[in-house]
């Protein structure tokens, strides 16, 4: 979990290295005092974060078990709990997509469920992106607030914050749905999924990306 990593990292710096970290200041002397260690701990103690942690722990449990039926039950519970959290909901959808696609030959309607969750995740993406960026900005401001204004470390963190650019993580639902549609012979639908992914600035991790996938799909259409 990204937030857990942040809290652990900040705690380590704050409690163990505050006397050693060059430029560190516990004084509220910069423009980002609202993102101090106190604000961070307040967020950690909030009901929102506690629910996020609970969902994350359940997802980690689901990933660690081999029983597919139990895994599905846990992930569906996570889905119900994460309705107001786009980030946790996205990762829950990803777990269900992977599960249902892997069981497509064994479970009845598994492929249909996989398609359903791919569509849900794709629809969720704008909210996921907004929440992800907000989390990243908050994280950077928290780190910046731990250093005295004017110190080298402060300048480094400030530059990182001011130059922040959205770098989307890989979103498997787009590629998975495009592959499924391609295998079903629904080439136009697959191309549409790829175009949506491109419009969001996403990449599928392959050499040609979604653009290359579209070209291959167009060639298949011409052959038919």
Secondary structure by P-SEA (a helix, b strand, c coil): caaaaaaaaaaaaaccccccccccccccccccccccaaaaaaaaacaaaaaaaaaaaaaaaaaacccaaaaaaaaaaaaaaacccaaaaaaaaaaaaaaaaaacccccaaaaaaaaaaaaaaaaaaaaaaaaaaaaaaaaaaaaaacccccaaaaaaaaaaaaccccccccaaaaaaaaaaaaacaaaaaaaaaaaaaaacccccccccaaaaaaaaaaaaaac
